[in-house]
Amino acid sequence: MSFDIENRKKNHVDICLAGEVGHKRSAGFDKYSLVHSALPEMEFTKIDTRVQFLGKGLSMPLIISGMTGGTKLSHKINTNIAIAAEKCGVAFGVGSQRIAIEKGDISSFEVRRHARNTIILANLGAVQLNYGFGLKECKMAVDMIKADALVLHLNPLQEVIQDGNTDFSGLKEKIRAIAKGLGVPIIVKEVGFGISGKVADMLKDAGVYGIDVSGSGGTNWALIESKLAKEPQKSLGELFSSWGIPTTECLNMCKGKGLFLIAGGGIKNGYDGAISIVLGADYFTAAKPFLEAATKSPEEVVSMIEKFRLELKTAMFCSGSKDILSLKKAEIRQAF
């Protein structure tokens, strides 16, 4: 089983690097624009992008989303991201740690030694709580990387298409039990098809700390899995490749729920990130824009982080927003 997972993880990265694997529909950021301020009354270099998250300070509200683990290439990817994230003061996550727990090989997840201060997010599939995983395994994932929080990802469509683990019954109460007993905050995310307002309410009731909506518009796991599948799953993945809730719609549905809100799914630059903050997100996350850089070097990842920072600061400057709190109140309009 672990060998199959390892091959699948490698194939996932190869497919993402090889070509276009995005949703046909946009995440919705192109439907909004910040209202331009011709008189911002501030100095560009003094714009403050800093935020607090999980009791630590970050230089900007960017989280590099967990991508992979369990292979030689994923070790390089995770290491390069860890080094860059520590240097730039941004948060990051790792890919699913299921493979490390099942194989007992944590080498591709040894990131804390490269990132002693910044926030690191552990990662497991929530559905594994119905397949033998429990509080013990969740603690193993956290302890493995000395994580600040655990991300439990929801991926029902992906599991159906890959003919995987599809028993999602009773997960809310199992998530509640983990949230009560783990000792670090729980963040629940989708993998690219979105979290609705109804599901956000369910997760709040279960006691989670926050949600990453990970809406449609970014990496399309229905399409990726269809490339690996045989019939009828192959056709199924193609049919459902336009499924999901666009990220901006997720934000509109989920804001004001009393949860920390992370925008993910189709955020390609710092300007998209700025729009997500105005739409109600506290932080924004991206994966695909960092993947190719992470296969090369920490310096390439640093360059991409600084590109996002410059884009975010420019959006803040030109909308008259001196800091992230001001950005949350910035004027936004729908672009037609």
ROVEXDREN-618340 format. One record per residue (C-alpha): residue number from 0; residue in three letters; chain; x, y, z. Coordinates in Angstrom, 2 decimals, padded with zeros to 5 digits, m for minus. Example, Ala and Ser with C-alpha at 12.3 -4.5 7.8 and 13.67 -1.06 7.14 Angstrom:
2
+-----+------+-------+---------+---------+---------+
|  nr | rest | kette |      c1 |      c2 |      c3 |
+-----+------+-------+---------+---------+---------+
|   0 |  ALA |     A |  012.30 | m004.50 |  007.80 |
|   1 |  SER |     A |  013.67 | m001.06 |  007.14 |
+-----+------+-------+---------+---------+---------+
% end
This chain:
336
+-----+------+-------+---------+---------+---------+
|  nr | rest | kette |      c1 |      c2 |      c3 |
+-----+------+-------+---------+---------+---------+
|   0 |  MET |     A |  000.00 |  000.00 |  000.00 |
|   1 |  SER |     A |  002.77 |  002.48 |  000.96 |
|   2 |  PHE |     A |  004.57 |  001.74 | m002.31 |
|   3 |  ASP |     A |  001.39 |  002.57 | m004.23 |
|   4 |  ILE |     A |  001.01 |  005.82 | m002.29 |
|   5 |  GLU |     A |  004.65 |  006.74 | m002.96 |
|   6 |  ASN |     A |  004.23 |  006.20 | m006.70 |
|   7 |  ARG |     A |  001.01 |  008.21 | m006.70 |
|   8 |  LYS |     A |  002.68 |  011.11 | m004.86 |
|   9 |  LYS |     A |  005.52 |  011.14 | m007.40 |
|  10 |  ASN |     A |  003.06 |  011.04 | m010.30 |
|  11 |  HIS |     A |  001.07 |  013.92 | m008.80 |
|  12 |  VAL |     A |  004.15 |  016.16 | m008.77 |
|  13 |  ASP |     A |  005.21 |  015.09 | m012.26 |
|  14 |  ILE |     A |  001.76 |  015.89 | m013.70 |
|  15 |  CYS |     A |  001.62 |  019.28 | m011.97 |
|  16 |  LEU |     A |  005.06 |  020.20 | m013.31 |
|  17 |  ALA |     A |  004.40 |  018.89 | m016.82 |
|  18 |  GLY |     A |  001.37 |  020.88 | m017.86 |
|  19 |  GLU |     A | m001.83 |  022.79 | m017.20 |
|  20 |  VAL |     A | m003.83 |  021.15 | m014.44 |
|  21 |  GLY |     A | m006.06 |  024.06 | m013.46 |
|  22 |  HIS |     A | m009.82 |  024.36 | m013.35 |
|  23 |  LYS |     A | m011.58 |  025.53 | m016.50 |
|  24 |  ARG |     A | m013.47 |  028.13 | m014.47 |
|  25 |  SER |     A | m011.63 |  030.90 | m012.66 |
|  26 |  ALA |     A | m011.37 |  031.24 | m008.90 |
|  27 |  GLY |     A | m013.28 |  034.51 | m009.28 |
|  28 |  PHE |     A | m010.54 |  037.00 | m008.46 |
|  29 |  ASP |     A | m010.78 |  038.40 | m011.99 |
|  30 |  LYS |     A | m014.34 |  039.50 | m011.17 |
|  31 |  TYR |     A | m013.14 |  041.98 | m008.55 |
|  32 |  SER |     A | m010.79 |  044.95 | m008.44 |
|  33 |  LEU |     A | m009.66 |  047.24 | m005.66 |
|  34 |  VAL |     A | m010.72 |  050.87 | m006.07 |
|  35 |  HIS |     A | m007.68 |  052.91 | m007.03 |
|  36 |  SER |     A | m006.49 |  055.67 | m004.71 |
|  37 |  ALA |     A | m004.64 |  058.34 | m006.65 |
|  38 |  LEU |     A | m003.71 |  060.01 | m003.35 |
|  39 |  PRO |     A | m002.69 |  057.22 | m000.97 |
|  40 |  GLU |     A | m001.02 |  059.61 |  001.53 |
|  41 |  MET |     A |  001.68 |  057.14 |  002.54 |
|  42 |  GLU |     A |  005.24 |  056.07 |  001.76 |
|  43 |  PHE |     A |  005.40 |  052.81 | m000.20 |
|  44 |  THR |     A |  008.39 |  051.47 |  001.72 |
|  45 |  LYS |     A |  006.55 |  051.90 |  005.04 |
|  46 |  ILE |     A |  003.59 |  049.71 |  004.14 |
|  47 |  ASP |     A |  003.20 |  047.07 |  006.84 |
|  48 |  THR |     A |  002.24 |  043.57 |  005.66 |
|  49 |  ARG |     A |  002.84 |  041.86 |  009.03 |
|  50 |  VAL |     A |  000.21 |  039.65 |  010.69 |
|  51 |  GLN |     A | m000.14 |  037.39 |  013.72 |
|  52 |  PHE |     A | m001.02 |  033.73 |  013.25 |
|  53 |  LEU |     A | m001.11 |  030.94 |  015.84 |
|  54 |  GLY |     A |  000.67 |  033.15 |  018.34 |
|  55 |  LYS |     A |  003.59 |  033.98 |  016.06 |
|  56 |  GLY |     A |  004.38 |  036.97 |  013.89 |
|  57 |  LEU |     A |  004.57 |  036.59 |  010.12 |
|  58 |  SER |     A |  005.96 |  039.09 |  007.65 |
|  59 |  MET |     A |  002.86 |  038.75 |  005.44 |
|  60 |  PRO |     A | m000.41 |  036.76 |  005.40 |
|  61 |  LEU |     A |  000.96 |  034.22 |  002.91 |
|  62 |  ILE |     A |  000.96 |  030.49 |  003.64 |
|  63 |  ILE |     A |  002.78 |  028.20 |  001.21 |
|  64 |  SER |     A |  000.38 |  025.30 |  001.07 |
|  65 |  GLY |     A |  001.44 |  021.72 |  001.68 |
|  66 |  MET |     A |  002.16 |  019.92 | m001.58 |
|  67 |  THR |     A |  003.91 |  016.59 | m001.22 |
|  68 |  GLY |     A |  005.89 |  014.12 |  000.85 |
|  69 |  GLY |     A |  007.28 |  010.61 |  000.87 |
|  70 |  THR |     A |  009.62 |  010.73 | m002.14 |
|  71 |  LYS |     A |  013.16 |  011.92 | m002.84 |
|  72 |  LEU |     A |  011.89 |  014.89 | m004.85 |
|  73 |  SER |     A |  009.42 |  015.82 | m002.13 |
|  74 |  HIS |     A |  012.29 |  015.93 |  000.38 |
|  75 |  LYS |     A |  013.98 |  018.53 | m001.83 |
|  76 |  ILE |     A |  010.73 |  020.46 | m002.31 |
|  77 |  ASN |     A |  009.89 |  020.56 |  001.39 |
|  78 |  THR |     A |  013.46 |  021.46 |  002.39 |
|  79 |  ASN |     A |  013.69 |  024.33 | m000.10 |
|  80 |  ILE |     A |  010.32 |  025.70 |  001.00 |
|  81 |  ALA |     A |  011.28 |  025.42 |  004.68 |
|  82 |  ILE |     A |  014.54 |  027.32 |  004.21 |
|  83 |  ALA |     A |  012.85 |  030.05 |  002.17 |
|  84 |  ALA |     A |  009.85 |  030.36 |  004.48 |
|  85 |  GLU |     A |  012.10 |  030.76 |  007.51 |
|  86 |  LYS |     A |  014.20 |  033.40 |  005.77 |
|  87 |  CYS |     A |  011.17 |  035.37 |  004.59 |
|  88 |  GLY |     A |  009.01 |  034.93 |  007.69 |
|  89 |  VAL |     A |  006.03 |  033.21 |  006.08 |
|  90 |  ALA |     A |  004.11 |  030.10 |  007.11 |
|  91 |  PHE |     A |  004.12 |  026.83 |  005.21 |
|  92 |  GLY |     A |  002.63 |  023.36 |  005.30 |
|  93 |  VAL |     A |  003.74 |  019.91 |  004.25 |
|  94 |  GLY |     A |  001.86 |  017.39 |  002.15 |
|  95 |  SER |     A | m000.06 |  014.48 |  003.64 |
|  96 |  GLN |     A |  002.02 |  012.66 |  006.26 |
|  97 |  ARG |     A |  000.06 |  009.43 |  005.96 |
|  98 |  ILE |     A |  002.88 |  007.82 |  004.00 |
|  99 |  ALA |     A |  005.43 |  008.67 |  006.71 |
| 100 |  ILE |     A |  003.24 |  007.25 |  009.47 |
| 101 |  GLU |     A |  002.55 |  004.03 |  007.55 |
| 102 |  LYS |     A |  006.15 |  003.53 |  006.38 |
| 103 |  GLY |     A |  007.92 |  004.91 |  009.44 |
| 104 |  ASP |     A |  010.15 |  007.02 |  007.18 |
| 105 |  ILE |     A |  009.97 |  010.71 |  008.05 |
| 106 |  SER |     A |  013.00 |  011.84 |  006.02 |
| 107 |  SER |     A |  011.01 |  013.83 |  003.44 |
| 108 |  PHE |     A |  009.24 |  015.71 |  006.24 |
| 109 |  GLU |     A |  012.25 |  016.78 |  008.31 |
| 110 |  VAL |     A |  011.60 |  020.49 |  007.94 |
| 111 |  ARG |     A |  011.70 |  021.99 |  011.44 |
| 112 |  ARG |     A |  015.50 |  021.95 |  011.55 |
| 113 |  HIS |     A |  015.43 |  024.29 |  008.54 |
| 114 |  ALA |     A |  012.64 |  026.48 |  009.93 |
| 115 |  ARG |     A |  013.10 |  026.83 |  013.67 |
| 116 |  ASN |     A |  010.88 |  029.87 |  014.16 |
| 117 |  THR |     A |  008.19 |  030.15 |  011.53 |
| 118 |  ILE |     A |  004.81 |  028.40 |  011.48 |
| 119 |  ILE |     A |  004.64 |  024.87 |  010.10 |
| 120 |  LEU |     A |  001.36 |  023.07 |  009.43 |
| 121 |  ALA |     A |  001.10 |  019.28 |  009.66 |
| 122 |  ASN |     A | m001.26 |  017.50 |  007.26 |
| 123 |  LEU |     A | m003.43 |  014.39 |  007.19 |
| 124 |  GLY |     A | m006.51 |  013.37 |  005.26 |
| 125 |  ALA |     A | m009.60 |  013.65 |  007.44 |
| 126 |  VAL |     A | m011.06 |  010.52 |  005.86 |
| 127 |  GLN |     A | m008.20 |  008.49 |  007.37 |
| 128 |  LEU |     A | m010.04 |  008.88 |  010.69 |
| 129 |  ASN |     A | m012.40 |  006.23 |  009.27 |
| 130 |  TYR |     A | m009.53 |  003.98 |  008.17 |
| 131 |  GLY |     A | m007.56 |  003.28 |  011.31 |
| 132 |  PHE |     A | m006.13 |  006.70 |  012.13 |
| 133 |  GLY |     A | m007.02 |  008.47 |  015.36 |
| 134 |  LEU |     A | m005.63 |  010.82 |  017.96 |
| 135 |  LYS |     A | m002.37 |  008.84 |  018.17 |
| 136 |  GLU |     A | m001.62 |  009.26 |  014.46 |
| 137 |  CYS |     A | m002.60 |  012.93 |  014.51 |
| 138 |  LYS |     A | m000.16 |  013.50 |  017.37 |
| 139 |  MET |     A |  002.50 |  011.62 |  015.42 |
| 140 |  ALA |     A |  001.99 |  013.97 |  012.46 |
| 141 |  VAL |     A |  002.32 |  017.03 |  014.69 |
| 142 |  ASP |     A |  005.31 |  015.72 |  016.65 |
| 143 |  MET |     A |  007.07 |  014.58 |  013.48 |
| 144 |  ILE |     A |  007.62 |  018.17 |  012.36 |
| 145 |  LYS |     A |  006.99 |  020.01 |  015.64 |
| 146 |  ALA |     A |  004.00 |  021.60 |  013.93 |
| 147 |  ASP |     A |  002.08 |  024.63 |  015.17 |
| 148 |  ALA |     A | m001.24 |  023.20 |  013.95 |
| 149 |  LEU |     A | m002.68 |  020.21 |  012.12 |
| 150 |  VAL |     A | m004.46 |  020.54 |  008.79 |
| 151 |  LEU |     A | m007.08 |  017.88 |  008.12 |
| 152 |  HIS |     A | m007.89 |  017.90 |  004.42 |
| 153 |  LEU |     A | m011.24 |  017.00 |  002.89 |
| 154 |  ASN |     A | m011.15 |  015.44 | m000.57 |
| 155 |  PRO |     A | m014.31 |  013.42 | m001.30 |
| 156 |  LEU |     A | m014.27 |  013.95 | m005.07 |
| 157 |  GLN |     A | m010.58 |  013.10 | m005.36 |
| 158 |  GLU |     A | m011.07 |  009.89 | m003.38 |
| 159 |  VAL |     A | m013.93 |  008.75 | m005.63 |
| 160 |  ILE |     A | m011.94 |  009.39 | m008.80 |
| 161 |  GLN |     A | m008.82 |  007.63 | m007.52 |
| 162 |  ASP |     A | m011.03 |  004.77 | m006.26 |
| 163 |  GLY |     A | m009.69 |  005.41 | m002.79 |
| 164 |  ASN |     A | m011.10 |  005.85 |  000.70 |
| 165 |  THR |     A | m014.68 |  007.01 |  000.30 |
| 166 |  ASP |     A | m016.28 |  006.48 |  003.73 |
| 167 |  PHE |     A | m016.82 |  010.05 |  004.92 |
| 168 |  SER |     A | m019.59 |  009.11 |  007.38 |
| 169 |  GLY |     A | m019.34 |  010.36 |  010.95 |
| 170 |  LEU |     A | m016.26 |  012.49 |  010.31 |
| 171 |  LYS |     A | m017.62 |  015.60 |  012.02 |
| 172 |  GLU |     A | m017.66 |  013.92 |  015.43 |
| 173 |  LYS |     A | m014.24 |  012.38 |  014.86 |
| 174 |  ILE |     A | m012.86 |  015.81 |  013.95 |
| 175 |  ARG |     A | m014.46 |  017.14 |  017.13 |
| 176 |  ALA |     A | m012.64 |  014.48 |  019.18 |
| 177 |  ILE |     A | m009.30 |  015.32 |  017.57 |
| 178 |  ALA |     A | m009.85 |  019.05 |  018.13 |
| 179 |  LYS |     A | m010.50 |  018.40 |  021.83 |
| 180 |  GLY |     A | m007.59 |  016.07 |  022.42 |
| 181 |  LEU |     A | m004.75 |  017.08 |  020.14 |
| 182 |  GLY |     A | m003.28 |  020.04 |  022.00 |
| 183 |  VAL |     A | m002.66 |  022.18 |  018.91 |
| 184 |  PRO |     A | m005.26 |  023.92 |  016.72 |
| 185 |  ILE |     A | m007.05 |  022.08 |  013.92 |
| 186 |  ILE |     A | m007.46 |  023.71 |  010.52 |
| 187 |  VAL |     A | m009.69 |  021.98 |  007.97 |
| 188 |  LYS |     A | m009.17 |  022.53 |  004.26 |
| 189 |  GLU |     A | m010.55 |  021.27 |  000.99 |
| 190 |  VAL |     A | m008.15 |  020.31 | m001.79 |
| 191 |  GLY |     A | m009.58 |  022.51 | m004.51 |
| 192 |  PHE |     A | m013.35 |  022.13 | m004.69 |
| 193 |  GLY |     A | m014.37 |  024.52 | m001.94 |
| 194 |  ILE |     A | m015.98 |  024.73 |  001.48 |
| 195 |  SER |     A | m019.55 |  026.04 |  001.63 |
| 196 |  GLY |     A | m021.12 |  028.13 |  004.37 |
| 197 |  LYS |     A | m023.04 |  025.07 |  005.59 |
| 198 |  VAL |     A | m019.87 |  023.01 |  005.94 |
| 199 |  ALA |     A | m018.14 |  025.95 |  007.65 |
| 200 |  ASP |     A | m020.93 |  025.96 |  010.25 |
| 201 |  MET |     A | m020.47 |  022.22 |  010.78 |
| 202 |  LEU |     A | m016.73 |  022.64 |  011.26 |
| 203 |  LYS |     A | m017.16 |  025.51 |  013.69 |
| 204 |  ASP |     A | m019.55 |  023.36 |  015.70 |
| 205 |  ALA |     A | m016.90 |  020.62 |  015.68 |
| 206 |  GLY |     A | m014.44 |  022.98 |  017.35 |
| 207 |  VAL |     A | m011.92 |  023.62 |  014.61 |
| 208 |  TYR |     A | m009.72 |  026.72 |  014.78 |
| 209 |  GLY |     A | m010.04 |  027.77 |  011.16 |
| 210 |  ILE |     A | m010.74 |  026.71 |  007.60 |
| 211 |  ASP |     A | m008.89 |  026.94 |  004.32 |
| 212 |  VAL |     A | m011.69 |  027.14 |  001.76 |
| 213 |  SER |     A | m009.45 |  025.93 | m001.12 |
| 214 |  GLY |     A | m012.08 |  026.63 | m003.72 |
| 215 |  SER |     A | m012.11 |  025.77 | m007.39 |
| 216 |  GLY |     A | m010.01 |  027.79 | m009.79 |
| 217 |  GLY |     A | m006.58 |  026.45 | m008.96 |
| 218 |  THR |     A | m005.06 |  022.98 | m009.21 |
| 219 |  ASN |     A | m007.72 |  020.51 | m010.31 |
| 220 |  TRP |     A | m007.41 |  017.16 | m008.57 |
| 221 |  ALA |     A | m010.27 |  015.67 | m010.57 |
| 222 |  LEU |     A | m008.26 |  016.30 | m013.72 |
| 223 |  ILE |     A | m004.99 |  015.09 | m012.20 |
| 224 |  GLU |     A | m006.51 |  011.86 | m010.92 |
| 225 |  SER |     A | m008.22 |  011.26 | m014.27 |
| 226 |  LYS |     A | m004.78 |  011.25 | m015.90 |
| 227 |  LEU |     A | m003.74 |  008.39 | m013.59 |
| 228 |  ALA |     A | m007.00 |  006.45 | m013.63 |
| 229 |  LYS |     A | m008.46 |  003.71 | m015.79 |
| 230 |  GLU |     A | m012.07 |  003.64 | m016.94 |
| 231 |  PRO |     A | m014.61 |  004.40 | m015.63 |
| 232 |  GLN |     A | m012.72 |  006.65 | m013.19 |
| 233 |  LYS |     A | m010.85 |  008.36 | m016.04 |
| 234 |  SER |     A | m014.06 |  009.59 | m017.68 |
| 235 |  LEU |     A | m015.50 |  010.42 | m014.26 |
| 236 |  GLY |     A | m012.58 |  012.75 | m013.51 |
| 237 |  GLU |     A | m012.98 |  014.49 | m016.84 |
| 238 |  LEU |     A | m016.73 |  014.91 | m016.29 |
| 239 |  PHE |     A | m016.24 |  016.44 | m012.84 |
| 240 |  SER |     A | m013.27 |  018.61 | m013.81 |
| 241 |  SER |     A | m015.51 |  021.69 | m013.65 |
| 242 |  TRP |     A | m017.00 |  020.74 | m010.27 |
| 243 |  GLY |     A | m016.62 |  022.93 | m007.21 |
| 244 |  ILE |     A | m017.27 |  026.31 | m005.62 |
| 245 |  PRO |     A | m015.02 |  029.14 | m006.89 |
| 246 |  THR |     A | m012.76 |  030.52 | m004.18 |
| 247 |  THR |     A | m014.32 |  033.98 | m004.06 |
| 248 |  GLU |     A | m017.78 |  032.45 | m003.63 |
| 249 |  CYS |     A | m016.43 |  030.31 | m000.78 |
| 250 |  LEU |     A | m015.12 |  033.44 |  000.93 |
| 251 |  ASN |     A | m018.47 |  035.17 |  000.61 |
| 252 |  MET |     A | m020.21 |  032.10 |  002.04 |
| 253 |  CYS |     A | m017.78 |  031.48 |  004.91 |
| 254 |  LYS |     A | m016.86 |  034.92 |  006.25 |
| 255 |  GLY |     A | m018.36 |  036.06 |  009.51 |
| 256 |  LYS |     A | m018.54 |  032.53 |  010.93 |
| 257 |  GLY |     A | m016.18 |  033.17 |  013.84 |
| 258 |  LEU |     A | m013.43 |  031.05 |  012.28 |
| 259 |  PHE |     A | m010.02 |  032.10 |  011.06 |
| 260 |  LEU |     A | m010.47 |  032.11 |  007.31 |
| 261 |  ILE |     A | m007.77 |  031.14 |  004.84 |
| 262 |  ALA |     A | m008.26 |  031.76 |  001.12 |
| 263 |  GLY |     A | m006.86 |  029.07 | m001.13 |
| 264 |  GLY |     A | m007.52 |  027.89 | m004.65 |
| 265 |  GLY |     A | m006.37 |  029.81 | m007.71 |
| 266 |  ILE |     A | m004.34 |  032.48 | m005.92 |
| 267 |  LYS |     A | m001.63 |  033.10 | m008.48 |
| 268 |  ASN |     A | m000.07 |  036.30 | m007.13 |
| 269 |  GLY |     A | m000.07 |  038.83 | m004.33 |
| 270 |  TYR |     A | m002.84 |  040.86 | m005.96 |
| 271 |  ASP |     A | m005.19 |  037.87 | m005.80 |
| 272 |  GLY |     A | m004.13 |  037.56 | m002.18 |
| 273 |  ALA |     A | m004.99 |  041.20 | m001.52 |
| 274 |  ILE |     A | m008.46 |  040.75 | m003.00 |
| 275 |  SER |     A | m008.99 |  037.67 | m000.83 |
| 276 |  ILE |     A | m008.18 |  039.71 |  002.28 |
| 277 |  VAL |     A | m010.73 |  042.37 |  001.32 |
| 278 |  LEU |     A | m013.29 |  039.62 |  000.70 |
| 279 |  GLY |     A | m012.91 |  038.37 |  004.27 |
| 280 |  ALA |     A | m009.86 |  036.10 |  004.45 |
| 281 |  ASP |     A | m007.36 |  036.49 |  007.26 |
| 282 |  TYR |     A | m004.60 |  034.75 |  005.31 |
| 283 |  PHE |     A | m004.11 |  033.39 |  001.81 |
| 284 |  THR |     A | m002.35 |  030.31 |  000.55 |
| 285 |  ALA |     A | m000.78 |  029.18 | m002.70 |
| 286 |  ALA |     A |  000.94 |  025.99 | m003.85 |
| 287 |  LYS |     A |  001.31 |  025.65 | m007.63 |
| 288 |  PRO |     A |  003.08 |  029.04 | m008.07 |
| 289 |  PHE |     A |  005.81 |  027.77 | m005.71 |
| 290 |  LEU |     A |  006.13 |  024.18 | m006.93 |
| 291 |  GLU |     A |  008.56 |  024.63 | m009.81 |
| 292 |  ALA |     A |  010.71 |  027.03 | m007.78 |
| 293 |  ALA |     A |  010.82 |  024.52 | m004.94 |
| 294 |  THR |     A |  012.25 |  021.83 | m007.22 |
| 295 |  LYS |     A |  015.23 |  024.10 | m007.90 |
| 296 |  SER |     A |  016.54 |  025.94 | m004.83 |
| 297 |  PRO |     A |  015.62 |  027.91 | m001.71 |
| 298 |  GLU |     A |  016.66 |  031.06 | m003.53 |
| 299 |  GLU |     A |  014.06 |  030.46 | m006.25 |
| 300 |  VAL |     A |  011.38 |  030.07 | m003.59 |
| 301 |  VAL |     A |  012.56 |  033.26 | m001.87 |
| 302 |  SER |     A |  012.27 |  035.10 | m005.19 |
| 303 |  MET |     A |  008.67 |  033.90 | m005.60 |
| 304 |  ILE |     A |  007.79 |  034.89 | m002.03 |
| 305 |  GLU |     A |  009.23 |  038.37 | m002.60 |
| 306 |  LYS |     A |  007.30 |  038.63 | m005.87 |
| 307 |  PHE |     A |  004.08 |  037.93 | m003.95 |
| 308 |  ARG |     A |  005.11 |  040.50 | m001.32 |
| 309 |  LEU |     A |  005.75 |  043.21 | m003.92 |
| 310 |  GLU |     A |  002.41 |  042.52 | m005.61 |
| 311 |  LEU |     A |  000.58 |  042.61 | m002.27 |
| 312 |  LYS |     A |  002.28 |  045.85 | m001.23 |
| 313 |  THR |     A |  001.51 |  047.48 | m004.57 |
| 314 |  ALA |     A | m002.18 |  046.59 | m004.23 |
| 315 |  MET |     A | m002.14 |  048.00 | m000.69 |
| 316 |  PHE |     A | m000.35 |  051.19 | m001.73 |
| 317 |  CYS |     A | m002.64 |  051.88 | m004.68 |
| 318 |  SER |     A | m005.76 |  051.25 | m002.60 |
| 319 |  GLY |     A | m004.57 |  053.48 |  000.26 |
| 320 |  SER |     A | m004.08 |  050.61 |  002.71 |
| 321 |  LYS |     A | m001.19 |  051.16 |  005.12 |
| 322 |  ASP |     A | m001.46 |  047.74 |  006.80 |
| 323 |  ILE |     A | m003.45 |  044.50 |  006.62 |
| 324 |  LEU |     A | m006.17 |  045.82 |  008.93 |
| 325 |  SER |     A | m006.63 |  048.79 |  006.57 |
| 326 |  LEU |     A | m006.66 |  046.42 |  003.59 |
| 327 |  LYS |     A | m009.57 |  044.51 |  005.13 |
| 328 |  LYS |     A | m011.57 |  047.75 |  004.95 |
| 329 |  ALA |     A | m010.46 |  048.76 |  001.44 |
| 330 |  GLU |     A | m013.06 |  049.59 | m001.18 |
| 331 |  ILE |     A | m013.63 |  046.87 | m003.74 |
| 332 |  ARG |     A | m015.82 |  046.70 | m006.80 |
| 333 |  GLN |     A | m016.97 |  043.99 | m009.12 |
| 334 |  ALA |     A | m015.26 |  044.18 | m012.49 |
| 335 |  PHE |     A | m017.53 |  043.67 | m015.47 |
+-----+------+-------+---------+---------+---------+
% end
